Amino acid sequence: MGSEKEKIGMIGIGYVGLVTATCLAELGNRVVCMDIDAVKIESLKNGEIPIFEPGLAELIEKNRERLDFTAALEDVFKQCEIVFIAVDTPPTFTGDADLSRVFAVMSSLPGMPDGHHILVMKSTVPVGTGGKISGELNRQKIGSIDYVSNPEFLREGSAIGDFLNPDRIVIGSQAPEAGEKVARLYRKLDKPILMTGLATAEMIKYASNAFLATKISFINEIANVCDEIGADVSVVAEGMGYDQRIGDSFLNAGIGFGGSCFPKDVTALKQIAGNSGYHFQLLTAVIEVNELQKRRVVNKLKKHLGTLTDKTIALLGLAFKPNTNDLREASSIVLASRLLGDGAYVKAYDPVAIPDAARAVRGVLLCDDVLSAVDGSDAAVLVTEWDEFAELPLAEMKQRMRHPLIIDGRNFLDPDKIRAAGFTYEGIGR
Ligand code: UDX
């Protein structure tokens, strides 16, 4: 067992699990996908894809023959030596990661078919978890199981490209042979593979996300200062980005970061540090800056409109970023709640997230297109930089809106064009 092209198991067919399984299939492997949600498994068998991710449906279809779906854990352990775990690890109320789904898998191991298995952790788990699980597996002497940490760095919206063309692959293990077998799955990609210890691999994931989040909060604070002194943060970021030590990515100022990873991982790293007795001051500020940034648009609106009571505000975009229907920790949710709290009416349009928005943002009138969203509104706020918003129907918008005011929460629009169309334009720090 375990040679290339052998079946690989994937436990947890959420976002990460489904993308990883599909890409492993694309590399020529057969993958057995398991989830406890039998309804989801049935729909996947029928070709229904539960998430919106560009290119994923096509890639699943292309690799259909190599992908099996099951709701039974035994099926996975019967057929696969290498078994990935990609269950979700949501934050608990203390900000620690909830590992109950990981432990549920671990506790079923004694009942699983014998043979050598390599458990590969894809889910983001607190630093030290791998060491603890490895120790427990050895202590209980459950069959012959090795444990490998293989953190994912996939971005929603470009996850397939990120998997097939990664900057690096990180493999942490205490068992070199097991680590090597997992590394072999990625050799075809011809990218740097970093072999490390378990805790180091786990830390690389947290440190990478925390650093990127820090970059965003940093540029957002620069933007806030730019607002005060009349500098343009977009050009400041461009000027900084030419410095190769800084780099030009993740320097787009806006109304804060969201999503399923950054907010959760930054908070978890702060907790991990705190639990081990270290106060991570910088991350505390990164989180606070982000929370305040989500609310900054409210003051910008008040500056132009006075009180927001009975004003109508149109939100363009709800997803936490373009090319996804994901609303987790989206800035739109905080902004909408704040506006409603200030007595405004809130209308919104998003190209794909509307069906999911009904639950996430209560009290918001969800619309089918830009024009119905801005109809009768006192301001339009660009929240998510969807491609289709690059060409807004400005003339019709101007006719339909009560006040010609556009707040660009992502510095995405061309200010000259917006102003030439007769609008007041305000970005974030420009
Ligand atoms: C992120 C990491 O990039 C990925 O490596 C990890 O595996 C999961 O978390 P993701 O959450 O999909 O991926 O989105 P990403 O594209 O990184 O954006 C995160 C958030 O930061 C979004 O809300 C985005 O709008 C915001 N962002 C990003 C900025 O505000 N400014 C930027 O310059 C970049």
Residues whose N, C-alpha, C, O or C-beta is under 5 A from the ligand:
A	BS01	UDX	E152 F153 L154 R155 E156 I216 F250 L251 N252 G254 G256 F257 G258 G259 S260 C261 F262 F320 K321
